[in-house]
Amino acid sequence: MTQPDTLRGIGESASLARIFPRLPSSDYAIVGPGDDSAVMSAPDSRFVVTTDMMIHGPDFRLAWSSPQDLGWKAAASNLADVAAMGARPTALVVAIAAPADSPVSLLEGIADGLRDACAALAPGCGVVGGDLSVSATLTIAVTAFGDLDGRAPVLRSGARPGDVVAVSGVLGRAAAGLRLLFEHGVKNETPDATATAALRAAEPALVAAQLAPEPPIGDGVLAALGGATAMLDLSDGLALDARRLATASGVAVDLSSAAVGDRESLDGGEDHSLLATFPAGTALPGGFRAIGAVVAGSGVLVDGQPYDERGGWDPYEQWSGAAG
């Protein structure tokens, strides 16, 4: 049986030659991959920039995620941060550190996932550069750029009492998918690919919400155009991220339990939905739906009562040290 090419076997230059053709191009790049830096157009003269890492262990498990899943999620999580500023994603820079004995198909699959996510979630956005290195732990670092199209950015600090609190996207599905993966995608306390495959077939929507989320990227621009006063990406859980918005704005966020749903929706992270506030009476744009109100005070309330549960995701507190 022919052994697959490994990163150690073919080296960096040949690995790059294998993945470059698979990466999505950016409609906004003047000079793309191949030089020491990309050159981007910036019609607005301003741009937003964000970065995020995914590390094997605390952020994903190879027994659960395919390489395509990893590329998709790496793109989606960063595109959502750009959208949360009311900007249009234009480019990604991707750095990957992988064990030397990894098959080259790992990088090819990640590249395919990046391409597919950009095409589906942010057409015109592409990969304009990056880096490859070696590490005992697979790590994917993405930096994303976006254009404000002449608008002011939508910050976390603009919410005012009387505003409507609204969300676009799902709540709690990624957490439900992760719970199922831990409950049924594990054998003998170790993540198992066979068990995960069966779970994917049984609960495709919930597993996909965790492994390959589909945030409503286009609704970020629609929120800005629709008068959003504050906005952020729900990466760490509704209650935790709503508290961040409340703190930045010097207000309280009162959520409706009837509109939000169960504790998994309040405390579960990684949906990468968009949480925004709008002046009262505003016609909510895109897929936004009302889930509460901004009131005087501080912190997060549910039906008028303080919500002090420590839900959401904090890797320093909650990662067990396990991989798989």
Order of alpha helices (4+ residues) and beta strands (2+ residues): alpha-beta-beta-beta-alpha-beta-alpha-beta-beta-beta-alpha-beta-beta-alpha-alpha-alpha-beta-alpha-beta-alpha-alpha-beta-beta-beta-beta-alpha
